[in-house]
Amino acid sequence: MKRLVSSMLVSACTVTGFVTAGMGEASAADGLVLARNAAQKFAELPAGVRFPEGITANPANGDIYVATFDFGPNPNKLIRLAANGKVLASRDFGATPMLGLEFGPGDKKVYIANFGASKIQRVRADLGGAVEDVAMVPGIGAPADRAVGNPDGSADTIKFGSNSFPAPNAMTFDKRGNLYVSDSFQGAIWRIDSAQTCSTPCPTTLVAHDPLLATAGFPPFGANGLAFGKDEQTLFVANTGDDRVLALDLLSGTVSMFAESINGADGIVFDSSGRLWVAANQADEIVALNEKGRVIARLGEFQGINRDGTPNGLLFPASVVIVGDHMFVTNLALPLTTEAGDEPEEDVTRYTVSRIKLPNR
């Protein structure tokens, strides 16, 4: 179930050392940027298009691409939005739900993590032509058990069972054109070398298969959002169910903790100032981390359902992309519990993408 009370209390009071900012415009050297009204509606998806999850952008013209994570009965869609939020094109993906998107810097195509089919696909930027299968994500099973220490010196062991469903979630390109893919259920990171030019189906290389990349938490998605550090020796990985951002050293293969207690850490992205922005999908906010993993900004919150059925502010923010000085966020608004009437996501009838102006450094 979503936990909204804490974020609402923070926005309603003054906290020593915090800096409040309308639309995310203010900051302080030793304080926290706090802008609860920062998220504004950028686009409303067409009627019947539900659960926007993945997002990417064409840096050349500012077009925004959104993919849906719908298990039916509505068909999944890949939507192309203009820089003003107008729908330019739509591509039907039927019953297979999609997660992350990434824009190819060389071939200018949209790469798709097809969760339902366990494959990476791509399509032209105008969404025309054939949908190409780039690579399949193989089944390797869950990672090894994870030992968790207790304050008294004892330890508990988390066993991840035998889940072998490949669950491609987020993607990011390195500067050499290799595509990295997170696998949420198998606790893995994959690499597709020269993904824009390799002969399809392209081979996949296992980069990491680690207990820290899996989860026994909620929501039940382990390795998720991906973002490279400046030197590309470190790949940052959100673990949604564990509320963490991890650091994967690509030279040693070691996975370590970078930040914890980010409620539902989902999509992540670096800005030009080196801040790592994280969509906290269970807290309905976007947080920024500094180079030490410390939270230095909290933007947006859930402020209710509008009369037209759209969320006001952020509701289950899933993925983020930066274009210029704005951040674009998908409001997945996906109900996760089985009890009727206990989640605001159930009241959403029209789905949105939000826009947030990045605060000054």
C-alpha positions in Angstrom: 0.0 0.0 0.0 1.2 3.5 -0.7 2.3 5.5 2.4 1.6 9.2 1.8 1.3 10.6 5.3 4.9 11.4 5.9 5.4 13.4 2.7 2.2 15.4 3.4 3.3 16.3 6.9 6.7 17.5 5.7 5.0 19.8 3.2 2.7 21.2 5.8 5.3 22.4 8.3 8.5 24.3 8.5 11.6 22.2 9.3 14.9 23.6 10.5 17.5 23.5 7.8 15.0 22.9 5.0 14.6 25.4 2.2 11.2 25.6 0.6 11.0 26.6 -3.0 8.1 27.3 -5.3 8.6 25.3 -8.5 12.0 24.1 -7.3 13.8 27.4 -8.0 15.6 27.9 -4.7 18.5 26.1 -3.0 20.9 26.4 -0.1 24.4 25.3 0.4 23.7 23.5 3.7 20.0 22.9 3.5 17.5 20.8 1.6 15.6 22.0 -1.4 12.0 21.3 -0.7 9.5 22.1 -3.5 6.2 20.3 -3.0 4.4 22.1 -5.8 7.2 21.5 -8.3 5.4 18.9 -10.5 3.1 20.4 -13.1 1.1 18.5 -15.7 3.0 18.3 -19.0 0.8 15.9 -21.0 -2.4 13.9 -20.6 -2.4 10.6 -22.4 -5.3 9.7 -24.7 -8.4 8.1 -23.2 -7.9 4.4 -22.6 -4.1 4.6 -22.4 -3.1 3.6 -18.9 -0.1 3.2 -16.6 2.7 5.2 -18.2 6.0 3.8 -17.0 9.1 4.2 -19.3 10.2 7.5 -20.6 12.9 8.9 -22.8 13.6 11.9 -25.0 15.0 12.9 -28.4 17.6 15.5 -27.4 17.6 17.0 -30.9 14.0 18.2 -30.8 12.7 17.6 -27.3 10.2 14.9 -28.3 9.2 12.8 -25.3 8.4 9.0 -25.5 6.3 7.2 -23.0 5.6 3.4 -22.7 2.8 1.8 -20.8 2.8 -1.1 -18.3 -0.8 -2.4 -18.7 -1.7 -6.0 -18.0 -5.1 -5.6 -19.7 -7.6 -5.4 -21.0 -6.3 -2.2 -22.5 -3.5 -2.6 -25.1 -0.1 -1.2 -24.4 1.1 1.8 -26.3 4.3 3.6 -27.1 3.4 7.3 -27.3 5.4 10.1 -28.9 4.8 13.6 -27.4 5.9 17.0 -28.8 7.9 19.4 -26.6 4.6 21.1 -25.9 2.9 17.9 -24.7 0.8 17.3 -27.8 0.5 13.6 -28.9 2.3 13.2 -32.2 2.1 9.5 -32.7 1.2 6.2 -31.1 2.3 2.6 -31.6 0.2 -0.4 -30.4 2.1 -3.1 -28.5 -0.9 -5.2 -27.6 -0.9 -7.3 -24.5 2.8 -7.1 -23.7 3.6 -4.5 -21.0 6.7 -2.4 -21.4 9.0 -0.8 -18.9 12.1 1.3 -19.6 12.9 3.3 -22.8 16.1 4.7 -24.1 17.0 6.9 -27.1 19.8 5.6 -29.3 22.4 8.3 -29.6 23.8 6.9 -32.9 20.8 5.4 -34.7 18.2 7.8 -33.3 15.8 5.0 -32.5 13.7 4.3 -29.5 14.9 1.3 -27.5 12.2 -0.6 -25.5 12.5 -3.0 -22.6 9.6 -5.3 -23.5 8.9 -6.8 -20.1 6.2 -9.1 -21.2 8.3 -10.7 -24.0 11.7 -10.6 -22.1 13.4 -8.8 -24.9 14.9 -5.5 -26.0 13.3 -4.0 -29.1 13.6 -0.7 -31.1 11.6 1.4 -33.4 12.2 4.5 -35.5 11.8 7.9 -33.8 8.7 8.6 -35.7 7.3 5.3 -34.5 6.9 4.1 -38.1 8.3 1.0 -39.7 8.9 -2.4 -38.2 9.5 -3.0 -34.6 13.0 -4.7 -34.4 14.0 -7.4 -31.9 17.4 -6.4 -30.7 18.2 -9.1 -28.1 16.5 -11.6 -25.8 17.3 -11.5 -22.1 18.1 -15.1 -21.1 16.8 -16.9 -18.0 19.5 -17.6 -15.4 17.5 -17.9 -12.2 17.8 -15.9 -9.0 21.1 -14.9 -7.5 22.7 -16.5 -4.4 21.3 -16.1 -0.9 21.9 -12.8 0.8 23.1 -12.7 4.4 21.8 -9.7 6.4 23.5 -8.7 9.7 21.6 -7.9 12.8 22.5 -5.5 15.6 23.2 -8.3 18.0 25.8 -9.9 15.7 23.6 -12.6 14.3 22.5 -12.8 10.7 19.4 -13.6 8.7 19.5 -15.2 5.3 17.3 -14.1 2.4 16.6 -16.9 -0.2 15.4 -15.7 -3.5 13.9 -18.9 -4.7 14.0 -20.1 -8.3 12.5 -17.2 -10.2 14.0 -17.5 -13.7 11.7 -15.0 -15.5 13.9 -12.5 -17.4 12.5 -9.1 -16.5 14.2 -6.3 -18.5 13.4 -3.0 -16.8 15.7 0.0 -17.4 18.4 0.7 -19.9 21.3 3.1 -20.5 24.0 3.5 -23.1 27.6 4.1 -22.4 29.7 6.4 -24.5 30.9 3.5 -26.7 27.4 2.5 -27.7 27.0 -0.5 -25.4 23.5 -0.9 -23.9 23.2 -1.9 -20.2 19.9 -3.5 -19.1 18.6 -4.1 -15.6 16.8 -7.4 -14.8 14.5 -6.9 -11.9 13.5 -10.5 -11.1 16.8 -12.3 -11.7 18.9 -9.7 -9.9 21.2 -9.1 -12.8 22.7 -6.4 -15.1 23.2 -7.3 -18.8 25.2 -5.6 -21.6 24.5 -5.6 -25.3 27.7 -4.6 -27.0 27.4 -2.1 -29.9 23.6 -2.4 -29.6 22.9 0.1 -32.4 25.1 -1.8 -35.0 25.3 -5.5 -33.9 23.7 -8.2 -36.0 20.4 -9.1 -34.5 19.6 -10.9 -32.4 22.5 -9.4 -30.6 24.3 -11.4 -27.9 23.9 -10.4 -24.3 26.7 -10.4 -21.7 26.1 -10.9 -18.0 27.8 -8.0 -16.1 26.6 -8.8 -12.6 24.3 -11.3 -10.9 24.3 -10.3 -7.3 22.1 -10.8 -4.2 22.0 -7.0 -3.7 20.4 -6.6 -7.2 17.4 -8.8 -6.1 14.7 -8.1 -3.6 12.3 -9.7 -1.2 10.7 -6.3 -0.6 7.9 -4.2 -2.0 7.2 -3.4 -4.8 8.7 -6.7 -5.9 11.2 -5.3 -8.3 15.0 -5.5 -7.7 17.4 -3.9 -10.1 15.7 -1.1 -11.8 16.8 2.4 -12.9 20.3 2.8 -14.3 22.7 5.8 -14.7 26.4 6.0 -15.3 28.7 8.1 -13.1 30.8 10.7 -15.0 33.8 8.4 -15.6 31.6 5.4 -16.6 33.5 3.2 -14.2 30.5 3.1 -11.9 27.0 2.1 -12.9 24.3 3.3 -10.4 21.4 0.9 -10.0 18.1 1.6 -8.2 16.7 -1.4 -6.2 13.0 -0.6 -5.9 11.9 -3.2 -3.3 14.9 -2.6 -1.1 14.5 1.3 -1.2 18.2 1.6 -2.2 20.5 3.0 -4.9 23.5 0.7 -5.4 26.9 1.3 -7.0 28.3 -1.3 -9.4 32.0 -1.1 -10.0 32.4 -2.2 -13.6 36.1 -3.0 -13.1 35.8 -5.3 -10.1 32.1 -6.3 -10.5 31.5 -5.3 -6.8 28.1 -4.1 -5.9 27.9 -1.7 -2.9 25.3 0.5 -1.1 25.2 4.2 -2.3 22.0 5.4 -0.6 19.2 3.8 1.4 15.7 4.6 2.6 14.4 6.0 -0.7 10.9 4.7 -0.6 10.5 2.8 -3.9 13.6 3.9 -5.7 12.7 3.6 -9.4 14.0 5.6 -12.4 17.3 7.5 -11.9 19.1 10.2 -13.9 22.1 12.5 -13.4 21.9 16.2 -14.2 24.7 18.3 -15.6 25.6 19.4 -12.0 26.2 15.8 -10.9 23.1 15.4 -8.8 21.5 12.0 -9.1 17.7 12.3 -9.3 15.7 9.3 -8.1 11.9 8.7 -8.6 10.7 7.5 -5.2 7.5 5.8 -6.4 6.1 4.9 -3.0 6.7 8.4 -1.6 5.3 10.2 -4.6 8.4 12.5 -4.9 11.6 13.0 -6.8 14.8 13.2 -4.6 18.2 14.3 -5.5 21.4 12.8 -4.1 24.8 14.4 -3.9 28.1 12.6 -4.5 28.0 11.0 -1.1 24.5 9.6 -1.5 22.9 12.3 0.8 19.4 13.6 -0.1 19.8 17.3 -1.0 16.4 17.9 -2.6 12.8 16.7 -2.5 10.5 17.8 -5.3 6.8 17.1 -5.8 4.1 15.2 -3.9 0.7 13.8 -4.4 -2.0 16.4 -3.9 -5.2 14.5 -4.7 -7.2 13.6 -7.8 -8.5 16.3 -10.0 -12.1 16.4 -11.2 -11.1 15.3 -14.6 -9.6 12.1 -13.1 -5.9 13.1 -13.4 -3.5 13.0 -10.5 -2.6 16.4 -9.1 1.2 16.4 -8.6 3.0 13.0 -8.6 1.4 9.7 -8.1 3.7 6.6 -8.3 6.4 8.4 -10.3 8.2 5.7 -12.2 10.7 7.0 -14.7 12.6 10.3 -15.3 14.3 12.0 -18.2 16.0 15.4 -18.4 15.7 17.8 -21.3 17.4 21.1 -20.9 16.5 22.5 -17.5 13.4 20.4 -17.0 12.8 16.9 -15.8 9.9 14.8 -17.2 8.3 12.1 -15.0 5.8 9.4 -15.8 2.9 9.0 -13.2 2.4 5.3 -13.3 -0.5 5.5 -10.9 -0.7 1.7 -10.6 -2.7 0.2 -7.8 -0.7 -2.6 -6.0 -3.1 -3.9 -3.4 -6.1 -6.2 -3.8 -8.4 -4.4 -1.4 -10.8 -2.1 -3.2 -10.8 1.6 -2.2 -7.5 1.8 -0.2 -5.3 3.4 -2.8 -5.7 6.8 -4.6 -4.4 5.1 -7.8 -7.8 3.4 -8.1 -9.5 6.8 -8.7 -7.3 7.8 -11.6 -9.2 7.7 -15.0 -6.8 9.8 -17.1 -3.0 9.3 -16.9 -0.3 12.0 -17.1 3.3 12.9 -17.5 4.6 15.7 -15.2 7.3 18.3 -15.8 9.6 19.7 -13.1 12.0 22.6 -13.5 15.4 21.6 -12.1 16.4 23.8 -9.1 19.5 25.9 -9.3 22.7 24.3 -8.0 
